[in-house]
Amino acid sequence: MGIRLYEHNQTAYNAALVMLAEKGRAAVIHPTGTGKSFIGFRLCEDFPDKTVCWLSPSEYIFRTQLENWRAAGGFNLANIRFYTYARLMLMEAEEIAQIRPDYIILDEFHRAGAQMWGQGVQRLLAHYPEVPVLGLSATNVRYLDGQRDMADELFNGNIASEMTLGDAIVRGILNPPKYVLSMYSCQKELERYRDCAKNAKSKAVRAEAEKYLEALRRALEKADGLDEIFRKHMENKFGKYLVFCADYEHMQEMIAKVPEWFAKVDPEPHVYSVYSEDAQAEEEFARFKADGSDHLKLLFCIDMLNEGIHVDDVSGVILLRPTISPIIYKQQIGRALSAGRKQGENAVIFDVVMNIENLYSIGTVEEEMQAAVRYYRDRGETGLIVNEHFHITDEMQDCMKLFRKLNETLGASWELMYQAAEQYFEIHGNLEATKRYVTEDGLSLGQWLDTQRKVRAGKVKGVLTEVQIARLDQLGMRWDSKADRNWERYFAAAQAYYQEHGNLLVNVRDGKYEGVDLGKWLAQLRTYKKSGIRTAYLTPERVEALGKVGMIWDVPDYLWEQNYHAALQYYREHGNLDVPYYYVTPDGMKLGVWIANTRFARRTKGTGRAELSNDQIARLDELGMLWENKNNAIWERSYAAACRYRKKYGNLNIPVAYVTEDGCHLGRWLRNQKKSFHKNIDKDRRKKLEAIGIE
């Protein structure tokens, strides 16, 4: 026996074993930080003679989890066959048939609801319908995908153990965080309201606004800035803090704020940054984890640490990005919570974008805690209640009240704005006002129309009745924005291209397709996703919709896998990868050229081409890939055949037409060596030939 599981995980593991034996499917739904990956590793450890197929969103997540297992004293697990969901998606039926698992583990199983990844999972499960399947995730619901319940879809509702974040805090599995609410950019907001007050036509409105502006100015002067808030609430001045940002541009902007915000904590903090598409992210993350210096450590990140990856000694997280996704919000605050922390070691969460207004917020955590407390009291299990509540520090409560009052005073009523829309329609015949359009009376009509669209779409909070919608419809209101209409046009072209070609590998230089520059648009989308920018345009829903029509986000990796599968098929047919340069597969892939380019890429360490990963090299090695120049390989093979012949017969008196049993044209090769002996053979080869009697 290696390590002992925490009690809650041992209970979940025992229940999962029973359910797997009886039902064949079992899901464990535990919050981030509770160590649920160890449940899967314990299954692998307890059944070392069984093959376990482990699926995960990324190799990096799995490798980090495995490192944590070993660091805790767990044994090496040689029976795991690991695949990413993306790799499984590309596997042929023959490859799936070779896995032959005794158990299947779906880590972060809610991710298997994605269209393309889900197809790979369904093919695997269909091929092995009798193999028990264990699922691990912090949530079973895909909130932004029609509230799909993946525990129902994948596990037929067989949940071996389920625990909410609030429940975990109540039971003391996770320590309650210190939660600090604040804001940044208050002065910018104040200036905006001041400008609105100056432009107000009504004298009474201006007077009322000035009253609130003055009160707000005084309140902001008394309120602490973020520099003071961080100084006051960062009890561990040399701790490690994760800083979550919205996208790459936002992350760079926030990193620039470090000297202003954190100087009172540490004048020389150590700053790190990672995001999922960054080639150096793994090294940067490793440096952050290893940093034991007497300095504040800040790791700015976009999406890389949302799931699966845990840092044991994190002192807190800083939320600088609003998020409507409950999954992401729980994962982000879960980075600061960890099973096994000593009682009293409470991490601090700085929410400086007011996530309290989102679908799932710290208020929801409190509700989960209250529900858990009532449940245990009703069952007479009060001994399980360790924490009944935790404290929320609202540093901006008075200021936020004044901001709301000011907004109510300056905000034009819906009816007044509708009248402005009517006037615009009478002049222009539509409501296609630009977002920055302002009426002669100073009303921001363009902004208001855009807000109505967002309210109806559920993108922002607000009230829009059916009567109001009908009245705007009478004026020809188009509820989709210009960007949305642009998206629909390009996406329709992408769908048509996929139906015609079976893929979305469109060349940027291919010109227009269905009237749009489809190749250029797809290339831009790949750039957006890789860099984390334009997230308002490339939403998770749109990413998923593109996945349904075959979008490949990393084209080089995809093409490599396609060529590798062709190489695998060639190896199965010929027993080697000695592929002629001009060889083309039956479906048109230039496999010979790819093999030659791959050899060159390794010899030159990727110069001019993408560098091969260790995994790619290892996979080709398994197929007997010869990495040296093909002509060199032929020469060495022929020389070895000559050595064997001389050893066996004592001479090299071989007819020109002689061919060895393994197909080497030895006679012809010897003749060529003798002809060119004094012309273009290098010194090393000449010495080798002389050693076997050739002159």
VMD Tcl script that draws the C-alpha trace (Angstrom):
set ca {
  {0.00 0.00 0.00}
  {1.42 3.41 -1.03}
  {-0.37 6.43 0.40}
  {-3.56 6.67 2.43}
  {-6.41 8.54 0.80}
  {-8.19 11.30 2.69}
  {-11.29 9.93 4.39}
  {-13.70 11.59 1.93}
  {-11.78 10.19 -1.04}
  {-11.52 6.70 0.51}
  {-15.30 6.69 1.03}
  {-15.82 7.81 -2.57}
  {-13.35 5.17 -3.83}
  {-15.10 2.36 -1.94}
  {-18.49 3.45 -3.31}
  {-17.06 3.71 -6.82}
  {-15.67 0.16 -6.70}
  {-19.06 -1.22 -5.70}
  {-20.85 0.80 -8.39}
  {-18.33 -0.20 -11.07}
  {-18.84 -3.86 -10.20}
  {-22.65 -3.58 -10.20}
  {-23.39 -0.93 -12.82}
  {-20.20 -0.66 -14.89}
  {-20.22 3.15 -14.63}
  {-19.40 5.44 -11.67}
  {-18.86 9.21 -11.45}
  {-17.11 11.06 -8.62}
  {-17.96 14.78 -8.47}
  {-15.74 16.56 -5.95}
  {-14.63 20.21 -5.91}
  {-11.24 21.42 -7.08}
  {-8.57 20.94 -4.43}
  {-10.00 17.82 -2.77}
  {-7.54 15.41 -4.43}
  {-10.00 13.46 -6.57}
  {-7.33 12.41 -9.11}
  {-5.86 10.23 -6.33}
  {-9.05 8.14 -6.45}
  {-8.20 7.16 -10.02}
  {-4.56 6.51 -9.16}
  {-5.59 4.29 -6.24}
  {-7.64 2.19 -8.66}
  {-4.54 1.76 -10.86}
  {-2.41 0.90 -7.81}
  {-4.85 -1.64 -6.38}
  {-5.13 -3.49 -9.71}
  {-1.55 -3.51 -11.08}
  {-2.30 -6.42 -13.41}
  {-5.15 -4.51 -15.07}
  {-4.69 -2.10 -17.99}
  {-6.21 1.32 -17.27}
  {-7.00 3.66 -20.16}
  {-6.74 7.18 -18.67}
  {-8.18 10.11 -20.66}
  {-7.51 13.76 -19.81}
  {-7.83 17.20 -21.47}
  {-4.05 17.52 -21.70}
  {-0.86 15.59 -21.15}
  {0.42 18.40 -18.93}
  {-2.53 18.09 -16.54}
  {-2.00 14.33 -16.25}
  {1.76 14.61 -15.79}
  {1.32 17.21 -13.03}
  {-1.25 15.03 -11.24}
  {1.08 12.04 -11.48}
  {3.96 14.10 -10.05}
  {1.73 15.07 -7.10}
  {0.85 11.39 -6.57}
  {4.50 10.34 -6.49}
  {5.46 13.29 -4.28}
  {2.83 12.12 -1.78}
  {4.42 8.65 -1.67}
  {2.40 6.88 -4.35}
  {3.89 3.99 -6.33}
  {4.85 4.15 -10.00}
  {1.87 3.11 -12.09}
  {3.05 1.13 -15.11}
  {-0.41 -0.11 -16.05}
  {-1.78 3.25 -17.27}
  {-2.23 3.83 -20.99}
  {-2.68 7.59 -21.24}
  {-4.37 9.52 -24.05}
  {-5.67 13.06 -24.38}
  {-9.24 13.53 -25.58}
  {-7.81 15.26 -28.67}
  {-5.56 12.26 -29.47}
  {-8.44 9.82 -28.98}
  {-10.49 11.88 -31.43}
  {-7.92 11.15 -34.18}
  {-7.40 7.45 -33.45}
  {-8.47 4.86 -36.00}
  {-10.62 1.90 -35.01}
  {-7.57 -0.38 -35.28}
  {-5.65 1.72 -32.73}
  {-8.60 1.76 -30.33}
  {-8.81 -2.01 -30.67}
  {-5.18 -2.30 -29.52}
  {-5.79 -0.55 -26.17}
  {-7.66 -3.51 -24.62}
  {-8.37 -1.79 -21.28}
  {-9.71 -3.41 -18.15}
  {-10.81 -0.01 -16.81}
  {-11.43 3.39 -18.44}
  {-10.98 6.64 -16.48}
  {-12.46 9.89 -17.85}
  {-10.74 12.75 -16.02}
  {-12.56 16.12 -16.14}
  {-15.38 14.13 -17.75}
  {-17.55 17.22 -18.35}
  {-15.08 18.05 -21.16}
  {-16.19 14.91 -23.01}
  {-19.36 16.82 -23.87}
  {-17.49 18.81 -26.52}
  {-18.58 17.75 -30.01}
  {-15.30 16.39 -31.44}
  {-13.86 15.11 -28.17}
  {-17.19 13.50 -27.35}
  {-17.19 11.57 -30.62}
  {-13.84 10.00 -29.72}
  {-15.09 9.03 -26.26}
  {-18.28 7.51 -27.66}
  {-16.27 5.42 -30.17}
  {-14.07 4.14 -27.32}
  {-17.03 3.29 -25.09}
  {-18.87 1.62 -27.97}
  {-15.82 -0.55 -28.71}
  {-15.56 -1.64 -25.04}
  {-19.18 -1.70 -23.80}
  {-18.38 -4.13 -20.96}
  {-15.34 -2.26 -19.57}
  {-16.04 -0.36 -16.29}
  {-15.79 3.44 -16.63}
  {-14.83 5.81 -13.77}
  {-15.40 9.55 -14.19}
  {-13.74 12.36 -12.20}
  {-14.77 16.02 -12.33}
  {-15.51 19.06 -10.21}
  {-18.81 19.49 -12.02}
  {-21.14 17.36 -14.10}
  {-23.04 20.26 -15.68}
  {-21.99 22.12 -18.85}
  {-23.60 25.42 -17.87}
  {-23.00 27.22 -21.18}
  {-24.04 24.21 -23.28}
  {-27.74 23.99 -22.53}
  {-27.14 22.85 -18.92}
  {-26.18 19.38 -20.17}
  {-25.66 16.88 -17.34}
  {-22.68 14.73 -18.34}
  {-23.22 12.39 -15.38}
  {-26.52 11.44 -17.00}
  {-25.14 11.26 -20.54}
  {-21.98 9.26 -19.79}
  {-22.74 7.44 -16.53}
  {-26.52 6.94 -16.67}
  {-26.79 8.96 -13.45}
  {-24.56 6.57 -11.49}
  {-22.84 8.99 -9.11}
  {-20.71 7.23 -6.50}
  {-19.93 10.42 -4.57}
  {-20.97 14.05 -4.98}
  {-19.81 17.02 -2.96}
  {-20.36 20.75 -3.48}
  {-17.74 23.37 -2.76}
  {-19.85 24.62 0.15}
  {-20.19 21.09 1.55}
  {-16.40 20.61 1.41}
  {-15.87 23.83 3.37}
  {-18.51 22.93 5.99}
  {-16.87 19.54 6.60}
  {-13.43 21.11 6.91}
  {-12.11 19.26 3.86}
  {-11.32 22.67 2.41}
  {-10.63 25.61 4.70}
  {-12.96 28.59 4.30}
  {-11.23 31.34 2.34}
  {-10.80 34.93 3.38}
  {-12.83 36.69 0.68}
  {-12.09 40.33 -0.12}
  {-14.38 42.32 -2.45}
  {-13.02 45.45 -4.10}
  {-12.75 47.25 -7.44}
  {-10.14 48.81 -9.66}
  {-10.41 51.69 -12.17}
  {-12.78 53.60 -9.86}
  {-11.35 56.93 -10.96}
  {-12.09 56.13 -14.59}
  {-15.70 55.41 -13.68}
  {-15.89 58.66 -11.69}
  {-14.62 60.69 -14.66}
  {-17.16 59.05 -16.94}
  {-20.02 59.93 -14.62}
  {-18.68 63.47 -14.25}
  {-18.80 63.92 -18.03}
  {-22.34 62.53 -18.13}
  {-23.40 65.00 -15.42}
  {-21.96 67.95 -17.37}
  {-23.85 66.90 -20.52}
  {-27.19 66.37 -18.77}
  {-29.82 68.72 -20.22}
  {-31.92 68.91 -17.07}
  {-30.73 71.35 -14.43}
  {-32.38 69.25 -11.72}
  {-30.58 66.12 -12.95}
  {-27.26 67.95 -12.99}
  {-27.80 69.22 -9.43}
  {-28.77 65.77 -8.15}
  {-25.81 64.16 -9.93}
  {-23.37 66.74 -8.52}
  {-24.57 65.89 -5.01}
  {-23.82 62.19 -5.50}
  {-20.56 62.94 -7.33}
  {-19.28 64.95 -4.38}
  {-20.32 62.23 -1.91}
  {-18.68 59.59 -4.10}
  {-15.49 61.65 -4.42}
  {-15.23 61.89 -0.63}
  {-15.99 58.16 -0.22}
  {-13.30 57.23 -2.74}
  {-10.78 59.45 -0.96}
  {-11.47 57.57 2.26}
  {-11.54 54.16 0.57}
  {-8.32 52.24 0.34}
  {-6.73 51.75 -3.05}
  {-5.76 48.28 -4.25}
  {-2.18 48.87 -3.09}
  {-3.42 49.33 0.47}
  {-5.96 46.50 0.20}
  {-3.26 44.06 -0.91}
  {-0.94 45.29 1.86}
  {-3.65 44.85 4.46}
  {-4.98 41.43 3.41}
  {-1.91 39.65 2.02}
  {-0.83 38.18 5.34}
  {1.83 36.01 3.71}
  {4.07 38.67 2.18}
  {6.29 36.03 0.57}
  {3.42 33.80 -0.57}
  {2.39 32.56 -3.98}
  {-0.67 34.12 -5.59}
  {-2.43 33.22 -8.84}
  {-3.75 36.21 -10.81}
  {-6.51 35.34 -13.32}
  {-6.87 37.63 -16.33}
  {-9.38 37.83 -19.19}
  {-7.08 37.47 -22.21}
  {-3.51 38.06 -23.33}
  {-3.90 41.83 -23.79}
  {-5.57 42.17 -20.40}
  {-2.82 40.09 -18.78}
  {-0.10 42.38 -20.14}
  {-2.04 45.42 -18.91}
  {-2.39 43.92 -15.43}
  {1.29 42.92 -15.22}
  {2.14 46.58 -15.86}
  {0.17 47.44 -12.68}
  {2.43 45.31 -10.44}
  {4.69 48.17 -9.23}
  {1.66 50.31 -8.40}
  {-0.41 47.63 -6.66}
  {2.11 45.45 -4.85}
  {5.01 47.73 -3.83}
  {3.70 47.97 -0.27}
  {3.76 44.17 0.00}
  {7.13 43.65 -1.69}
  {9.07 46.27 -3.72}
  {10.63 43.49 -5.81}
  {7.99 40.79 -6.40}
  {8.76 37.83 -8.66}
  {6.36 37.93 -11.61}
  {5.53 34.92 -13.81}
  {2.98 34.48 -16.58}
  {1.47 31.44 -18.31}
  {-1.27 30.70 -20.80}
  {-2.19 27.45 -22.52}
  {-0.81 28.29 -25.99}
  {2.55 29.56 -24.71}
  {5.40 27.17 -25.62}
  {7.33 28.26 -22.52}
  {4.38 27.93 -20.13}
  {5.47 24.62 -18.62}
  {8.94 25.92 -17.78}
  {7.54 29.17 -16.39}
  {5.06 27.29 -14.21}
  {7.84 25.01 -12.93}
  {9.95 28.05 -11.97}
  {6.97 29.53 -10.11}
  {6.39 26.29 -8.16}
  {10.08 25.99 -7.30}
  {10.45 29.62 -6.16}
  {11.10 29.52 -2.41}
  {12.55 33.00 -2.13}
  {11.65 35.64 0.44}
  {9.68 37.59 -2.15}
  {6.07 37.89 -3.20}
  {5.39 35.44 -6.07}
  {2.70 36.39 -8.62}
  {1.66 34.01 -11.42}
  {-0.50 35.78 -14.03}
  {-2.55 33.33 -16.08}
  {-5.44 33.23 -18.54}
  {-6.80 29.70 -18.80}
  {-3.98 27.26 -18.12}
  {-4.73 26.78 -14.41}
  {-8.52 26.59 -14.62}
  {-8.59 22.82 -14.25}
  {-6.59 19.78 -13.33}
  {-3.43 21.54 -12.16}
  {-2.90 22.24 -8.49}
  {-0.21 24.08 -6.53}
  {-0.03 22.97 -2.91}
  {1.38 26.14 -1.35}
  {-0.78 28.83 -2.98}
  {-1.58 31.62 -0.50}
  {-4.40 33.07 -2.56}
  {-5.89 34.04 -5.89}
  {-6.69 37.42 -7.42}
  {-9.69 37.54 -9.77}
  {-9.17 40.29 -12.33}
  {-11.53 38.82 -14.92}
  {-15.31 38.66 -14.70}
  {-16.63 35.22 -15.64}
  {-20.20 34.05 -16.14}
  {-19.13 30.40 -16.28}
  {-19.76 28.69 -12.92}
  {-17.26 25.97 -13.88}
  {-14.44 28.46 -14.44}
  {-15.32 30.50 -11.34}
  {-15.27 27.42 -9.08}
  {-12.05 26.18 -10.65}
  {-10.35 29.55 -10.18}
  {-11.23 30.05 -6.53}
  {-10.52 26.34 -5.99}
  {-6.86 27.00 -6.81}
  {-6.61 28.69 -3.38}
  {-8.30 25.84 -1.52}
  {-6.61 22.52 -0.83}
  {-7.45 19.40 1.13}
  {-4.79 18.84 3.74}
  {-4.21 22.47 4.70}
  {-3.89 22.84 8.45}
  {-6.85 24.33 10.26}
  {-6.44 28.10 10.25}
  {-4.35 28.18 7.07}
  {-6.96 30.16 5.18}
  {-6.13 31.33 1.68}
  {-7.28 34.78 0.61}
  {-9.36 35.43 -2.50}
  {-9.33 38.97 -3.90}
  {-12.40 39.52 -6.08}
  {-11.77 42.92 -7.63}
  {-14.26 42.62 -10.51}
  {-17.34 41.88 -8.42}
  {-17.99 38.29 -9.52}
  {-20.69 38.40 -6.86}
  {-23.15 39.30 -9.66}
  {-22.49 36.23 -11.84}
  {-24.30 32.90 -12.31}
  {-22.22 31.28 -9.60}
  {-20.52 33.49 -7.03}
  {-19.26 33.47 -3.49}
  {-22.88 34.05 -2.48}
  {-23.76 30.69 -4.02}
  {-20.97 29.05 -2.03}
  {-22.54 30.48 1.15}
  {-25.91 29.05 0.11}
  {-24.32 25.63 -0.45}
  {-22.79 25.84 3.01}
  {-26.14 26.70 4.62}
  {-27.78 23.78 2.80}
  {-25.03 21.42 4.00}
  {-25.31 22.66 7.60}
  {-29.10 22.09 7.59}
  {-28.64 18.63 6.07}
  {-26.16 17.44 8.72}
  {-28.22 18.90 11.58}
  {-31.38 17.24 10.32}
  {-29.54 13.91 10.21}
  {-28.07 14.42 13.69}
  {-24.51 14.53 12.26}
  {-23.44 17.86 13.72}
  {-19.98 16.41 14.37}
  {-19.33 16.74 10.63}
  {-19.87 20.52 10.75}
  {-16.46 22.21 11.05}
  {-17.20 25.58 9.41}
  {-20.63 27.18 9.32}
  {-19.66 30.37 7.51}
  {-16.76 32.55 6.48}
  {-16.24 36.28 6.42}
  {-16.55 38.44 3.31}
  {-14.72 41.74 3.50}
  {-16.44 44.29 1.25}
  {-13.97 47.15 0.86}
  {-16.20 49.14 -1.53}
  {-19.69 48.75 -0.07}
  {-20.40 52.48 0.47}
  {-18.89 53.46 -2.87}
  {-20.93 50.89 -4.77}
  {-24.16 52.21 -3.25}
  {-23.27 55.72 -4.42}
  {-22.34 54.50 -7.90}
  {-25.76 52.87 -8.19}
  {-27.53 56.05 -7.01}
  {-25.55 58.12 -9.49}
  {-26.38 55.72 -12.29}
  {-30.08 55.90 -11.50}
  {-29.93 59.70 -11.55}
  {-28.07 60.05 -14.82}
  {-29.49 57.05 -16.65}
  {-32.19 58.08 -19.11}
  {-35.42 56.15 -18.77}
  {-36.27 53.39 -21.26}
  {-39.15 55.45 -22.60}
  {-36.95 58.48 -23.26}
  {-34.41 56.35 -25.12}
  {-37.18 54.68 -27.13}
  {-38.39 58.11 -28.25}
  {-34.86 58.84 -29.46}
  {-34.90 55.52 -31.34}
  {-38.20 56.50 -32.99}
  {-36.69 59.80 -34.16}
  {-33.64 57.98 -35.56}
  {-35.92 55.53 -37.41}
  {-37.98 58.37 -38.96}
  {-34.78 59.87 -40.40}
  {-32.80 56.75 -41.37}
  {-35.46 54.07 -41.85}
  {-33.63 51.64 -39.56}
  {-31.98 51.31 -36.14}
  {-28.48 50.58 -37.47}
  {-26.86 53.33 -35.39}
  {-23.15 52.86 -34.66}
  {-22.24 51.94 -31.12}
  {-20.80 55.44 -30.53}
  {-23.78 57.34 -31.97}
  {-25.04 60.16 -29.72}
  {-28.18 62.20 -30.43}
  {-28.21 65.99 -30.59}
  {-29.63 65.94 -27.07}
  {-26.58 64.02 -25.84}
  {-28.26 60.65 -25.49}
  {-26.00 57.64 -26.18}
  {-28.49 55.93 -28.49}
  {-25.99 53.61 -30.14}
  {-24.81 52.30 -26.79}
  {-28.41 51.91 -25.59}
  {-29.43 49.89 -28.66}
  {-26.39 47.66 -28.19}
  {-27.34 47.13 -24.54}
  {-30.90 46.10 -25.50}
  {-29.45 43.45 -27.80}
  {-27.16 42.14 -25.06}
  {-29.97 42.08 -22.47}
  {-32.22 40.05 -24.77}
  {-29.35 37.67 -25.58}
  {-28.65 37.20 -21.85}
  {-25.12 38.59 -22.16}
  {-25.75 41.33 -19.59}
  {-28.27 41.62 -16.79}
  {-31.33 43.76 -17.31}
  {-35.09 43.72 -17.89}
  {-36.63 43.78 -21.36}
  {-40.31 42.92 -21.52}
  {-42.11 41.30 -24.45}
  {-43.99 44.57 -25.02}
  {-40.71 46.49 -25.24}
  {-39.29 43.91 -27.65}
  {-42.41 44.20 -29.83}
  {-42.16 48.01 -29.90}
  {-38.52 47.85 -31.01}
  {-39.46 45.22 -33.62}
  {-41.89 47.77 -35.10}
  {-38.90 50.01 -35.76}
  {-37.04 47.23 -37.57}
  {-34.69 46.42 -34.71}
  {-32.07 43.83 -35.72}
  {-31.24 41.91 -32.58}
  {-27.98 40.50 -33.82}
  {-25.03 42.90 -33.83}
  {-22.90 43.67 -36.88}
  {-20.19 41.38 -35.48}
  {-22.79 38.63 -35.02}
  {-24.03 39.02 -38.60}
  {-20.43 38.87 -39.79}
  {-19.94 35.68 -37.77}
  {-23.05 34.04 -39.23}
  {-21.93 34.81 -42.80}
  {-18.44 33.36 -42.32}
  {-19.66 30.39 -40.28}
  {-22.17 29.49 -43.01}
  {-19.27 29.49 -45.49}
  {-17.27 27.27 -43.14}
  {-20.17 24.80 -42.92}
  {-20.46 24.70 -46.72}
  {-16.70 24.16 -47.13}
  {-16.75 21.32 -44.60}
  {-19.65 19.61 -46.37}
  {-17.77 19.85 -49.67}
  {-14.23 18.94 -48.52}
  {-14.68 17.12 -45.19}
  {-12.32 19.50 -43.36}
  {-11.57 23.18 -42.67}
  {-7.94 23.14 -43.80}
  {-8.43 26.21 -45.98}
  {-5.31 27.92 -47.33}
  {-5.12 31.65 -46.65}
  {-4.14 32.20 -50.29}
  {-7.07 30.22 -51.70}
  {-9.11 33.39 -52.25}
  {-12.80 33.80 -51.60}
  {-15.19 30.95 -50.87}
  {-18.93 31.63 -50.80}
  {-18.04 35.31 -51.17}
  {-15.81 35.57 -48.06}
  {-12.08 35.21 -47.33}
  {-12.65 31.98 -45.43}
  {-8.98 30.95 -45.14}
  {-7.98 34.33 -43.72}
  {-10.91 34.30 -41.26}
  {-10.07 30.80 -39.98}
  {-6.42 31.80 -39.57}
  {-7.51 34.84 -37.53}
  {-9.67 32.64 -35.30}
  {-6.71 30.33 -34.64}
  {-4.65 33.38 -33.67}
  {-7.42 34.63 -31.35}
  {-7.64 31.28 -29.59}
  {-3.88 30.81 -29.33}
  {-3.24 34.29 -27.90}
  {-6.39 34.54 -25.77}
  {-7.63 37.74 -27.45}
  {-11.09 38.67 -28.83}
  {-12.86 36.38 -26.38}
  {-16.06 38.41 -26.78}
  {-16.10 37.39 -30.45}
  {-14.69 33.85 -30.18}
  {-16.94 32.65 -27.36}
  {-16.87 29.09 -25.96}
  {-20.15 28.40 -27.78}
  {-18.63 29.46 -31.09}
  {-15.50 27.40 -30.45}
  {-17.74 24.40 -29.91}
  {-19.82 25.16 -33.02}
  {-16.64 25.27 -35.10}
  {-15.57 21.97 -33.58}
  {-18.76 20.40 -34.94}
  {-17.72 21.27 -38.50}
  {-14.18 19.96 -38.15}
  {-12.23 23.05 -37.06}
  {-8.60 22.18 -36.35}
  {-7.12 24.72 -33.95}
  {-3.54 23.50 -34.16}
  {-3.02 22.72 -37.83}
  {0.65 21.60 -37.58}
  {-0.17 19.06 -34.85}
  {-3.20 17.82 -36.78}
  {-1.23 17.37 -40.01}
  {1.55 15.60 -38.10}
  {-0.95 13.12 -36.69}
  {-2.44 12.53 -40.14}
  {0.99 11.81 -41.61}
  {1.90 9.63 -38.63}
  {-1.18 7.50 -39.21}
  {-0.14 7.10 -42.85}
  {3.36 6.08 -41.67}
  {1.80 3.59 -39.24}
  {-0.22 2.04 -42.06}
  {2.92 1.82 -44.25}
  {4.80 0.13 -41.39}
  {2.02 -2.41 -40.93}
  {2.17 -3.29 -44.64}
  {5.96 -3.21 -45.19}
  {7.49 -3.75 -41.75}
  {9.65 -0.62 -42.00}
  {9.63 3.10 -42.75}
  {12.02 2.87 -45.69}
  {9.61 4.99 -47.73}
  {10.68 6.11 -51.24}
  {10.89 9.88 -51.49}
  {8.18 10.15 -54.14}
  {5.82 7.68 -52.48}
  {2.22 8.91 -52.20}
  {-0.45 7.05 -50.21}
  {-3.64 5.88 -51.96}
  {-5.51 8.86 -50.46}
  {-2.95 11.35 -51.80}
  {-0.63 12.01 -48.82}
  {3.01 12.63 -49.82}
  {4.38 10.29 -47.18}
  {7.89 9.99 -48.65}
  {8.38 13.76 -48.61}
  {7.06 13.96 -45.03}
  {9.46 11.21 -43.84}
  {12.40 13.04 -45.44}
  {11.35 16.39 -43.95}
  {10.90 14.80 -40.53}
  {14.44 13.37 -40.62}
  {15.79 16.77 -41.63}
  {13.80 18.53 -38.86}
  {15.40 16.33 -36.21}
  {18.94 16.67 -37.60}
  {18.63 20.47 -37.72}
  {16.60 20.72 -34.47}
  {13.64 22.19 -36.30}
  {15.53 24.89 -38.21}
  {13.07 26.06 -40.85}
  {10.51 23.51 -39.64}
  {8.62 22.76 -36.45}
  {10.85 21.00 -33.93}
  {9.87 17.44 -33.09}
  {8.73 16.70 -29.55}
  {10.21 13.82 -27.55}
  {6.86 12.05 -27.77}
  {6.81 12.31 -31.57}
  {10.38 10.99 -31.81}
  {9.54 8.08 -29.50}
  {6.44 7.16 -31.51}
  {8.44 7.08 -34.75}
  {11.21 5.09 -33.05}
  {8.63 2.42 -32.28}
  {8.10 2.05 -36.04}
  {11.83 1.64 -36.66}
  {12.43 5.12 -38.05}
  {15.96 5.58 -39.44}
  {16.93 9.13 -38.57}
  {20.17 9.36 -40.53}
  {20.30 10.23 -44.24}
  {18.67 7.48 -46.30}
  {21.74 7.06 -48.57}
  {23.94 6.73 -45.49}
  {21.62 4.06 -44.13}
  {21.79 2.09 -47.41}
  {25.61 2.31 -47.46}
  {25.92 1.11 -43.86}
  {23.48 -1.72 -44.44}
  {25.37 -2.84 -47.57}
  {28.73 -2.60 -45.79}
  {27.40 -4.77 -42.96}
  {26.24 -7.33 -45.55}
  {29.75 -7.31 -47.12}
  {31.34 -7.93 -43.72}
  {29.03 -10.89 -43.09}
  {29.78 -12.38 -46.53}
  {33.57 -12.07 -46.11}
  {33.39 -13.62 -42.64}
  {31.40 -16.56 -43.97}
  {33.29 -17.22 -47.26}
  {36.69 -15.59 -46.64}
  {36.52 -13.42 -49.77}
  {34.45 -10.88 -51.66}
  {34.46 -12.56 -55.06}
  {30.82 -11.77 -55.66}
  {29.01 -11.61 -59.04}
  {27.57 -8.19 -59.89}
  {24.03 -9.63 -59.91}
  {24.33 -11.15 -56.41}
  {21.52 -10.17 -53.97}
  {21.45 -11.19 -50.30}
  {18.52 -13.00 -48.73}
  {17.26 -9.77 -47.15}
  {17.25 -7.96 -50.51}
  {20.59 -6.12 -50.46}
  {22.14 -5.76 -53.96}
  {25.60 -6.54 -52.61}
  {27.32 -7.35 -55.92}
  {26.26 -4.11 -57.54}
  {27.20 -2.12 -54.40}
  {30.75 -3.63 -54.34}
  {31.27 -2.77 -57.99}
  {30.23 0.85 -57.33}
  {32.57 1.11 -54.33}
  {35.55 -0.11 -56.39}
  {34.75 2.31 -59.22}
  {34.58 5.33 -56.92}
  {37.30 4.24 -54.46}
  {39.75 7.00 -55.41}
  {37.18 9.59 -56.49}
  {34.50 10.62 -54.03}
  {34.58 8.25 -51.07}
  {35.42 9.98 -47.78}
  {38.35 8.88 -45.65}
  {36.29 7.03 -43.03}
  {34.52 4.91 -45.62}
  {37.79 4.24 -47.47}
  {39.34 2.89 -44.26}
  {36.32 0.67 -43.67}
  {36.53 -0.72 -47.21}
  {40.28 -1.35 -46.91}
  {39.61 -3.24 -43.66}
  {37.65 -5.88 -45.58}
  {40.12 -6.09 -48.49}
  {38.68 -3.73 -51.07}
  {41.18 -1.56 -53.00}
}
mol new
graphics top color blue
foreach p $ca { graphics top sphere $p radius 0.5 }
foreach p [lrange $ca 0 end-1] q [lrange $ca 1 end] { graphics top cylinder $p $q radius 0.2 }
display resetview
